[in-house]
Amino acid sequence: MKQLISILVVAAFGILALVEQSNDQPNPMIMIGAIGIFMFGMYKLMKKIPSKNDENDDTEI
């Protein structure tokens, strides 16, 4: 349920940013807030994905 709410909030701010961007004079605070929430959502998503270069290197030299 928490994930669904997070997805809906990020999507709502994304749509709000697109609508605001189409105005003649977009409000910069709304744009900054939408970008910040988008970046926070991407951070949480990327934190769950393992790195391609993450190897178990237990060898001692």
C-alpha positions as CSV (number, residue, x, y, z in Angstrom):
1,M,0.0,0.0,0.0
2,K,2.9,2.3,0.8
3,Q,4.5,1.7,-2.6
4,L,1.2,2.5,-4.4
5,I,0.8,5.8,-2.6
6,S,4.5,6.6,-3.4
7,I,3.9,5.9,-7.1
8,L,0.7,7.9,-7.2
9,V,2.4,10.9,-5.5
10,V,5.4,10.9,-7.9
11,A,3.1,10.5,-10.9
12,A,0.8,13.4,-9.6
13,F,3.8,15.7,-9.2
14,G,5.1,14.6,-12.7
15,I,1.8,15.5,-14.3
16,L,1.7,18.8,-12.3
17,A,5.2,19.7,-13.6
18,L,4.2,19.0,-17.2
19,V,1.0,21.1,-16.9
20,E,2.9,23.9,-15.2
21,Q,5.6,23.8,-17.9
22,S,3.1,24.4,-20.6
23,N,2.1,27.8,-19.0
24,D,3.5,31.0,-20.4
25,Q,5.2,31.8,-17.1
26,P,5.7,28.6,-15.1
27,N,6.1,28.9,-11.4
28,P,9.8,27.9,-10.6
29,M,9.0,26.7,-7.1
30,I,6.6,24.1,-8.5
31,M,9.1,23.0,-11.0
32,I,11.9,22.7,-8.4
33,G,9.6,20.8,-6.1
34,A,8.5,18.4,-8.8
35,I,12.1,17.8,-9.9
36,G,13.1,17.2,-6.3
37,I,10.3,14.6,-5.7
38,F,11.2,12.9,-9.0
39,M,14.9,12.6,-8.0
40,F,13.9,11.3,-4.6
41,G,11.7,8.7,-6.2
42,M,14.5,7.7,-8.6
43,Y,16.9,7.4,-5.7
44,K,14.6,5.0,-3.9
45,L,14.1,3.0,-7.0
46,M,17.8,2.7,-7.9
47,K,18.7,1.8,-4.3
48,K,16.8,-1.5,-4.7
49,I,18.5,-2.5,-8.0
50,P,21.8,-4.2,-7.4
51,S,24.9,-3.0,-9.1
52,K,26.2,-4.8,-12.2
53,N,29.8,-4.5,-11.0
54,D,29.1,-5.7,-7.5
55,E,31.2,-8.8,-7.2
56,N,32.0,-10.9,-4.1
57,D,35.7,-10.5,-4.1
58,D,36.8,-12.6,-1.0
59,T,40.2,-13.5,-2.4
60,E,43.2,-12.3,-0.4
61,I,46.4,-11.3,-2.2
